[in-house]
Amino acid sequence: MPATCFFQERQPSFAKSYSVKGERSQTGAPEAVPGPPSGFLQCLEAPQGASATNCGQQARELIDSNLGQQGAILLQKLPVVGDEAEAGHFVEALGYNVIKYEPFGGQRKKIGKLDAATNIPGARILPVHNEMSYNVRASKKIMLLCLRAADKGGENLVARNAEVTSYIPPEILQKFDDRGGIRYTRRYGKEDKPPEQGDGGLRPGTISWKTRTGADTIDAAAQYWRDLGFTEVSHDAEGTLTVVNTQPACLQGPSGEPLFFNIASKASVSHPSSPFSITYGDGSKIEDETIDALNEAEWRAS
């Protein structure tokens, strides 16, 4: 810890296990997951009376010096609870280059200058996933900031990519390599369309390229994605804009080891009529048994 740091290290106190809420229809979802293992999470407490700006400046030193050795850092008693402006000051004082959140669907709700987290109903599970791995430029750090504590529960699932990768059968990792990695495809029409009932069940709704990008013309919408680094951007005569990102399924770790970094385990939510699809890099379907194996690996590491 930096010598001038005013954060005080605290011994984290967690339960040995936590119940996995809601539905357990997803393959591999257990009844409970263990608490953070020893050495995974560093718990630090801000002193009373410290400003959000000072906390951000000192937190930057801590993150830069300690995060590489930890799985995560938990900062407690920050002066931001219930205060959107102070939360913004804290993030600004960190001094990182905050990239714009670019999800598949609509933009996130804004809380001040910050993006709201996914609003998951209590009866559902939000499994671990690699945030924004589907974009050309993924985030290098993720920060979750609590402005109001949950009345009940409120825990977040976390996992190390290295541990997830270790649980994936080698032949699956090789298959992704042989088939060109992973491909994410997004399609945006001329108009927003609500979900509708079809022969195969409920078809997802879609948002238009205008709603998604704020552009008035399809050429300007296409340029929006090119400015973000996407090179596979096209549109057809019917006014549908298609944005594709194909990339390796693994990143290279500090020692050269492969780290599975994608959202291939969520490929089951896509289908031919879906506006968003996840496939192997060559465009072929990711098999159900492969998706099951990936889900099981992620749950084992959670």
C-alpha positions, 0 to 999 in steps of 0.5 A, a space after each residue: 500500500 502507498 506510504 501516504 495512503 489514508 485508506 485503512 485495510 480491514 479484514 473482509 468479513 464474508 459468509 462461507 457461501 451465498 445462495 444463488 437467487 431465483 431460477 436455476 434453469 441455466 446449466 451448471 447453476 448451483 444452489 450456492 456459491 462460496 464466498 471470496 477465497 483468501 487473498 482474492 479481495 482486498 478490503 479498504 476503508 475510507 476515513 470519516 470526513 474525507 472528500 470524494 475527490 481525495 478518495 478518488 486520488 488515493 484510490 487510484 494509487 491503490 488500484 495501480 499498485 495492488 489490483 494486479 496482485 488481487 482479484 478485486 479491491 473493495 473500497 468501503 465508506 466512500 462519501 458517495 452514498 445517495 449522492 450522484 454528484 459526489 460519485 461523479 467527483 470520485 470517478 473523475 478523481 481516479 483519472 482513468 480514461 472512462 470509455 463509453 458503454 456500448 452494449 448490444 441493445 439500448 443505452 444504459 440509464 445514466 445516473 449523473 455521468 455514470 452508467 446504471 448497472 443492469 436492472 435484474 429482477 430478484 427472481 433472475 440470475 446475472 451470471 459472471 460475464 466479460 463486460 464489453 468483450 464483444 466490442 473492439 475495445 473492451 474495458 480493462 477495469 470494471 468498477 461497481 459503485 453502490 449509491 444505495 445499498 439493496 434492502 435485501 441481498 445485493 451481492 455480485 458474482 465474480 470470477 477469475 478468467 484464469 480459473 474459468 479457462 482452467 475448467 474449460 476442456 482443452 478441445 473446446 478452446 482448440 475448437 474456437 481457435 480452429 473456427 476463427 474465434 468468436 463473432 458478434 453480430 448486431 442488426 438494427 432496422 429502420 424502426 423500433 419494433 416491440 417483441 412479438 409472438 411467433 411460431 417459435 415463441 416470443 421473438 425479441 424486440 429490436 431498436 433502430 439504428 437511429 435510437 441506438 446511435 442518435 444518427 439521422 441517416 444510416 450512413 451516419 449511424 454506420 460511421 458511429 460504429 466505425 469511429 468506435 473501431 468496428 471495421 465490419 459495418 454494412 447496410 442493405 437496401 431495406 435499411 438494416 444496419 449490420 455491425 460485426 466484430 470477429 476476434 479471438 476467443 482468448 486473450 494472452 495472460 501475463 505469462 503468455 497463457 490463454 485467458 478465455 475472454 468473451 460471452 460465448 456462454 450466452 450464445 443460446 440467447 441468439 437465433 436466426 431471427 434475433 437482432 443479436 447473434 453470437 457464433 464461432 468466428 467462421 459464422 457457424 453455430 456454437 453447439 448446445 453442449 459447448 455452451 453447457 460446458 462453458 456455463 459449467 466452467 463459469 459457475 465452478 469459478 464463481 
